[in-house]
Amino acid sequence: MRLASFTDHGLRALMRLAGAPGQAISTGQIAREFRISHHHLAKVVRELGRGGFVRSQRGRTGGLTLARPADEVTVGEVVRHLEERHAIVECFRADGGTCMLKSTCRLKSRLASAREAFMTDLDRTTLADCAWPGNPPGGPILAA
């Protein structure tokens, strides 16, 4: 399966927050560390907030923190939330798409099964398992 860059950026942000429990980290810092667009990451962070994965605090000492402990959040639940708007193929869209094979397709059930196996495997991994503490002070910025 291929995840949308939106989901990729969301996972990176959560991994970074998991690597610094209790520490507020700005969206700008995460964007710089991963060399991703601050504007795009801000949209991702809003969606992570809606999903109950992050909290944000405004102000000079503000930033993002995890809304729940990293060992209580599975990668599968994050991916499900961030990918819900992306169908793996057209017939998985909410409106059913325009696939000509709808009534006779024998592939859709196999794809659904494969998707569920993928998500089940991701459910075995928590954010704590893949936490990333950031670059060491004075170290090179991570290449995306």
N, C-alpha and C positions, 0 to 999 in steps of 0.2 A: 504494500500500500504506500501511497505517497501522501504525506501530510501537507496541508497548505502552509505557506510561509507564516501566516498569521498564527497557526498552532505552534510552529517551530519557535517563533519568537516568544510566544507565551510560555512554552516549556523552558526556554533558556532563562527567562526572567524569574520563573518560579525556582529553578535550580539555583540561581544566584541568591535569591532570598533564603532558600533552605540552607545555603552555605554560610549564612550569617544570621542565625536565629536571634530574634529580638532586636536586631540592628535595623534601623530605617535606612533604606537605600533609594536614592532618587532615580527616577526614570531616565534622566540624563546620564547618570553614571552607568546604568545598565546598558543604555544605548551605545555609549562610548566603549565600554568594555567588550561588547559583542560586535561593534562596528555595524550597527543597524540604525535605520532611520528613527530619530526621536519621535517624529510625528506619527509614524506607523506604530511604534511601540506604545505611544500614548493611547491609541485606539485599542490595542491588545490589552493593555492594563485596565482600561474601562470595562472591557468584557470580562476580564478576570475578577474584577470587583463585583460585577453583576452576578457572577457565578459563585461568589462567596469564597474565593481563593486568596484574595489580597485585601488589605486595608490600606488606605492612603491617609496621610496626615499632611496638611498644608503647613507652610511656614519654613523658616530658615533651618530648623532642625527636623523638619518633616521628611517624608519619603514613604516608601512602600514597606510593608511587612506582611508576612503570611497571616492569613486570618485564622488558620488552624495549624497545629503542629505538623511539621513535615512528614512525620511517620504515620499520620492519619490521612494523608492525601495520596491517592494512587494516580499514577500517570494515566491510567485508563480513564478515570473519571474526568481528568483535565481534557484529554483528547476528545472524549465524547462531547463535552461541553463546547469546546472550541470548533470542532468539526461538524456540529449539528447542522450548519447551514450549507455544508458541502456534500453532495451526493457522490458516491464513488463511481456510479454510472448514471446515466439519465433516468432510467426506470426507478431509481431509488429516490428521486425527487418527490416532494410532497404531492405535486400534481400528477405524478406518474410519467411525466415527460411525453415525448412523441415517438417512442420506439415502436416500430412496426411489429416487433415480435412479442409484445405484451402478453397476448393470450396463449402463445405456444412456446414461450421461452423456457428452456431447461437450464439456463445459466444463472438466472437470478438467485435461485435458492442456494446454489454453490457459492456465489459471491457473498451472499448473506452469511452463510456458514463460515467462510474464510474471514470475513470482517469480524464476526463474533469471536473466532479463535484468536485473532490479532488483539482485540480488545481484552479478552480474558487474560492473555499473556501480559499485557500492559497493566492489568489490575494486580499483578503480582509484584509490581515495582512501586515503591513510594518515592516521594520527593526526597526523603532522607537518604534513600539508596543512591540517588544520583545528584546529591547536593554538590554545588561548586562554590568554593569560598572566595573566588575572585583572584585577581592577579596579586602576587606578592608585592609589597611596597617597593617601588623603584624598578619592578620587573617589567617585561615587555607587555604591551597590550595584546590580549588574545586575538588571534586572527580568526575571522568568521569563516 
